[in-house]
């Protein structure tokens, strides 16, 4: 009774997704390498702004947000393609990425609005 048909361009879209993911990982690795290489001592404060402290706070906040959303993520099984999916880790990881993305997008909007009215 269940006859699932693969979309026509499914393989092409999967390969495109792999290529874009690889490109994003390469750009991220290059950016981290370049940032570490060009960083000098004393760059922690730029124009009287504690850039180093802000960077560490942002990284700590992101890791904390990922941990909290992973713990609070649902592990209820879902049905995909007519079969139950019950892997607790991947169900929680999916919720973690979705909720963290939503929180980061909301944070961007709030910070843009606050900075608009503050200056």
Secondary structure, DSSP 8 states (H G I E B T S, - for coil): -------TTHHHHHHHHHHHHHHHHHHHHHHHHHHHHH--TTTT-BTTB-HHHHHHHHHHHHHHHHHHHHHHS----EEETTEEE--HHHHHHHHHHHHHHHHHHHHHHHHHHHHHHH-
